[in-house]
Amino acid sequence: MDPSARLDQLVATGTRSRLKGDWTAAEPLLREALSIAEVDCPHDAPRMAAALNALGLLCKDLGKYDEARALYERALRLLQSIAAPNPADVATLYHNLGGIEHARRNYGAGEPLARKGLELRRRIARDDDRDLVADMVALGAILDGQDKFEEAESLYLAALPMLERLPEENAREIGVALNDLGASYARRGLIDRAEETLTRAVELKTRSLGASHPDVALSLNNLAYVQERKGSGDRAAELYSQALKIFEDSVGASHPKTLDCRRNYDRCRAVNSRM
């Protein structure tokens, strides 16, 4: 098979595995893709950038944030070195760099990156573009982390109707937006709204991704926090336990999300034992 075709095949297959949450299967495929790009396609900047970005996304999922950021930055430099890079690809890399800072809770550092990505996307995207909506939600999450709740909520509430035009096709993306909106409501103390929104997020993610996907665990963890705030300690512990099992089984005991969920679960159990 032609190296370029093999590279494209590996990126596509590895990305499908990553999106299903099968990160063990995805990693060797995406690392092989990058190796082929470096050896056989070193002057094909768009193809090389695509391989770098695909592996970067997986590294972020795996909690390898330093490696992910280095891969994104390398891809961005490559695209910026050519005469007419695809602006959508550049916007995606700014989005992803902002996502690394969000994952690390470096929200101030992530905001200008996410804003740059959204600004670039708005120049080229249609109103129903899924990537545009993802950029809006991502910026909302970063703003929410800085207590900029009103702008964050406006982005979520603008994004959701755009996604809901195709509810089945966009179920995963709707679940992500609802998760972030629900977490924002919880941070603001709007507990009833948070519970309703996060419950829907869990349902949509479970239906579109499967009950064992780590994205489902993320929303279960957030819903558990809401139950704690309501004073439903037993229900909160049950939800944390469900989330923790999914994280441990899917991403391992040492992943940052697993560690965060375990801290929440242990705290909840300690509080319950004193009641």
N, C-alpha and C positions, 0 to 999 in steps of 0.2 A: 504494500500500500504506500502511496505517496506520503512523505512525512507530514505535509500540511494537512492532508485528509486524516491521517492518523491522529495528529494533534487535535484537530477539531472534534474528532470522535471521542477522544479521551476527555476533553473538557466537557462535552455534552453529557457523557455518561457519568463522569464524576460529579457534575453539578446535579444531575437527577438524584444520585445517591445522597448527596448532601442535603437536598431539599426534603428527602424522605426521612432524614435523621440518621441515615446509615453512614456515619462519618468514618468508621473503620474501613468500609469499602471505598469511600470516596478518596481518602488521602493518597494511597499509592497511585491511583489513576491520575490525580491532579499533579502530583509530583513528577510522574513520568511525562505528562504533557509539558510541564515547564522544561524538563530536561531536553525533550525533543525540540522545543522552541529555541532553546539556547544553542543547541548543536546545529540544527538544520534550518532554522528560520531566524537567525540573529538580526537580519536587516528588515524583517517584516514587523514593523513596530505595532500595528494594530493587533496582529495575531499574538505577538509576544505579550502585549499589555493585557489581552484577554486571558491568557494563561496565568499571568501574575495575579490578576484580579480574582480569578476563580479560586486559586489556591489561597489568596488572602482572605476570602470569605470563609473558607473552611477553617483556616487558622484562627479567625475570630471566634467561630463556633466552638473550637476546641479550647478557647481561653489562651491561645498563644498570641497575645496582643502585640508584643514587640515585633514578632515575625510578620504578622498581618500588616502592621503599619509600614514596615520596610517594603513589603511587596507592593502595597498600594502606592507608596511614594515612588518606587522604581517605575511602576506602570505609568504614573502621571508624568514623570520626567521624560519617558519614552514618547508619549503622545505629544507633549509640548515641544519635542525636538523636531517634529515633522511639520511640513508647511500648512496642512489643513486637516488637523485631527477632527474626528467625529465629535461634535460638541456633546452629544449624548453620553459618549464614553467618558469624556472629561467630567461631566456632571456626576456621573455614577461614582467616579473615584473620589470626588470631593464629598459626596454623600457617605461613602464607605470610610473615609478618613474621619469624618465627624462621628460616625458610628463607633469607631475605636475609642474616641475620647468619651463618648457617652457610656460605653461599657466600663470604662475606668472611672467614671463619675467625674471626669475633668470637663464639666459642662461649659465653663467659660472658654476653654480651648476649643471645644467642639462647635460652639455656636457660629463663628465666622466661616468655618469649613462647610457646615450644613447650609448656612445662608448662601454661600457661593454656589453650592450645588443646586439649590432651589432657584437661584437667580438665572443660572445657565439653562436649567431645564425649562423655565417659563418662557424663554425666548424661542424654544423649538417645539414645545409639546402641545398637544391638543388638550382640551379641558378634561377629557376622560382618560388621559394617559396614565397607566398604572404606575409608571416610574415617577411621574409628577406627584401623584398622591403619596407614594412612599417617601418622597423628599419632604412633603408637607408634614407627614406624621413624624418623621425622624427629627425635623427641626422642633416640632411641638414637644417631643420627649426631652430634648436638650433644654428648651426653655422651661419646661416644667421642673427640671432638676435645679433650676435657678430661682424657683418660685415666681416665674413670670407666667402666672396661671392664665390670665385673660388672653394673651396672645396665643398661648399653647392651646387653650380650649377652642379659640376661633379657627385654628388650623385643623384640629380634629373634626370639628363640626362641619367645616367646609369639605374635608376629605371624604367623610362617610357617605354623603349623598352621591358623590361621584362614583364611589365603589359600588353602592347599592343599586346602581342601574343594571348591574350584572351580578346579582347576589350569589349565584352558584359558582360562577367562574372566579369571582373575587372573594370567596369565603375566607380563605386564609388571610388576605389583606384586611378584610373587614375585622376579623378576629384580632389582628395586630393593633389596628386603630382603636378598637373597643378596649383592649387591654390597657393601652396607654392612657386613654381617656378615663377609664375606671381607676387606674392608679393615681391619676391626677386628682380625681374627686376624693379619693381616700386621703391624699396628702392635705387636701383642703378641709377635711372633716365632714364632707358631704357623704355620709356613710350609706344612706339608703340608695342614693344614685350610684355610688361606687359598687354596691352589692349587685344591683340590677345589671349594670354595664359589664362587670367582670363575669357574672354568671353567663351572660350571653356570649362573652368572649370565649369562655371555656367550652361552651356547647358548640360554637362554630369551629373552633380549632380542633376539637375532638372529632367532629364530623369530617373535616377536610384533611386532617393530618394523621388521625389515628390517636388512640388514647395513650400511647406510649411515647409520643413525640415530646422532646424537651420544651418546645414552645407551649404545649399544653401545661407542662409543669410550671412554667413561668407564670401563667395566669392563675393556676391553682395556688401558688405561693402568694400572689397578690390578694386573691379572694380569702385566703386564710387570714391574712393581716386584717382584712375588713371584719371578719368574724371576731377576731381578737378585740377590735375597737368596739364592736357591739356587745362585748362581754360574753360571747359564746365560746368559751375556752375549749370545751371538748370538741366542738365542731371545727374550730381553728386547728387544733392538734391533728385531727383526722385529715384535714386538707393538706397541712404541712407534710404529714407522713406520706400521703399519696404523691405529692410533688417530689419529695426527697427520694422515694423509690424510683421514680421515673428518671430523675437526674442521675442517680447512682448507676442505674442500668444503662443509660444512654450515653452519658458523657464522663462518668467515672467519679470516684469519691473526692478527687483533688481539684475538680473544675471549680472556678470561682462561683458559678451559680449554685453548685452543689453545696459548697461551703457556706454560702449566704443562707441557703434554705435550711441547712442543718442548724446554724445559729438561731434562726427563727424558731425552728421546731424545739430546740433545747430550751430556749427562753420561755416559750409557751408552756411546755411541760412543767418547768420550774414554777411558773406563776400558778398553774392549775394545782400543783401539789400543795401550795400554801393556802389554797382556798377551802 
